[in-house]
Amino acid sequence: MIIKIVMIIFILLLLLTASYMWRQRNGRFLTYDASSDPRLSNLLKWTAIALVIESVIGIILLALGNKYLNLITLALASLTILAFSLSITSKKE
């Protein structure tokens, strides 16, 4: 039961992160100006879409009831955020 509650919170945080990225794709994101950088804007857009898709997958896997399937959601979301973080870190100003 605790795993389901934690996974629900995790999925809600994924959706909140995706929403923030989607809203900031044409504005300021952290210290970057996404409105003047089409690469960053595109990266924010596609990362937000990927996080929403992973959230939907997570909800479906959570409904199946197998607690080990939740690792798929955790792994996908972690890899997506890792790829996003490495992409903006390697960004040259």
N, C-alpha and C positions, 0 to 999 in steps of 0.2 A: 504494500500500500504506500509506503514512504517513497519507493522508487517512482511510482506513478505521480505522486505530488511533486517530487523534484523534477521529473521530466516535464510536467505541465509548466512549472515555473521556467525551466530552461527553454521550452518552446515559446513561451510568452516573451522571454528576453530576446530570443532570435527574431521574433516578429517586431519587437520594439526597435531592435538594431536595424532591421531591414527598413522600417518606416523612417527612421532617422536618416539613413543613407539615401533613401529615395527623396526625402525632402531637401537634403543638402546637395543634391547632384548639380544644381544650378546656382549654388551660393557658396558660402564659406564652409569648409570642412576642416576642422582642427586648425592648423596654421596655413592651410592651402586654400587657394581661390579656385574653386571648381568651375566657376562661370567663365574664367579666362583660359582654362585648360581642358580642351575637349577629351583628352586621354583620361584624366581623372574623373571627369563627369561620366564618361562611358564606363569606367571601372566601378564607380559608385552604383550606377544603374544596374549593371549586370550582377554585381555582388548582392544588391538588394533583391533582385529577382531570384537568384540562387538560394538565398536564405529563406525566402517565402516558400519556394518549392521544397526545400529541406524541412521546413516547418510542417508542411502538409504531409510529407512522407512520415515525419515524426508522429503526427497525430494518428495516421493510419496504423503505424507500427505499435503505437501505444494502445490502440483499440484492440489489437490482436491479442494482447495480454502476455506475450512472451517477453520477459524482462531482458533477455539477452539481445533481442532485436533492437532495443533502445540504444545499444552501442553503435548501431549504424547511424542513427541520428547524431549522436555525439561525435562520431568520427567525421561524418560529412561536414557538419557545421564547423568543427575545429579546423579541418583542412581548408575550407572556404575562407575562414577568417585569417588563417595563416598565409594563404596565397595573397589575399588582399593586403595584409600587413607588409609582406615582403615586396609587393608591387609598389606601394607608396613609399616604402623605405628606400627603394632603389631609384626613385624618381629624382631626376636631376633638375635643380632650380636654375 
